[in-house]
Amino acid sequence: MAVQLELRVKKIPITRIMLPEVLCKLVKDSSGLNYELVIDDIIDGQYRTLLYNKETLKPTLIRASDAVLLSVVSGIPLYMETELMKRQSVLYNENSRGVSLPVNTISDEMLQSALDKAIADENYELASHLRDEKKRRNKGENNDSK
């Protein structure tokens, strides 16, 4: 996906005849591109993204990475729900050596691994936070199965 985006960002001429561009041109010529992309939730650590037909309001699920590429190729606007953006944002620290990730975006396996490491490192504050996230997820799964 990164290579595909790089081709478009660098405006490499071959992209004009690649499948995404050709399909977007066909759709635009036959029906217009009256769509928008909305990232509206996180489910199992993955952003849920919907492609909406603005005339019929019919949503179609699409992977977030594919939505970004589709937006770049077609010019279809890509939005994120305000509350989700606030929930997922992290403070920028110029002197930071790493990048913070919202804990709700990592997989269950990564969460367990981080919890195990926090306990091994005796970082009990972090371990408590990660444990709470595990409980929240388990509670959500139990509510979904009812």
DARA-V537840 format. One record per residue. SS is DSSP state (h for helix, s for strand, l for the rest). Layout:
# DARA-V537840
ss->SS
ss->SS
This chain:
# DARA-V537840
ss->l
ss->h
ss->h
ss->h
ss->h
ss->h
ss->h
ss->h
ss->h
ss->l
ss->l
ss->l
ss->h
ss->h
ss->h
ss->h
ss->h
ss->l
ss->h
ss->h
ss->h
ss->h
ss->h
ss->h
ss->h
ss->h
ss->h
ss->h
ss->h
ss->h
ss->h
ss->l
ss->l
ss->l
ss->s
ss->s
ss->s
ss->s
ss->s
ss->s
ss->s
ss->s
ss->s
ss->l
ss->l
ss->s
ss->s
ss->s
ss->s
ss->s
ss->s
ss->s
ss->s
ss->l
ss->l
ss->l
ss->l
ss->l
ss->s
ss->s
ss->s
ss->s
ss->l
ss->h
ss->h
ss->h
ss->h
ss->h
ss->h
ss->h
ss->h
ss->h
ss->h
ss->h
ss->l
ss->l
ss->l
ss->s
ss->s
ss->s
ss->l
ss->h
ss->h
ss->h
ss->h
ss->h
ss->h
ss->h
ss->l
ss->l
ss->l
ss->l
ss->l
ss->l
ss->l
ss->l
ss->l
ss->l
ss->l
ss->l
ss->l
ss->l
ss->h
ss->h
ss->h
ss->l
ss->l
ss->h
ss->h
ss->h
ss->h
ss->h
ss->h
ss->h
ss->h
ss->h
ss->h
ss->h
ss->h
ss->h
ss->l
ss->l
ss->l
ss->h
ss->h
ss->h
ss->h
ss->h
ss->h
ss->h
ss->h
ss->h
ss->h
ss->h
ss->h
ss->h
ss->h
ss->h
ss->h
ss->h
ss->h
ss->h
ss->h
ss->h
ss->l
ss->l
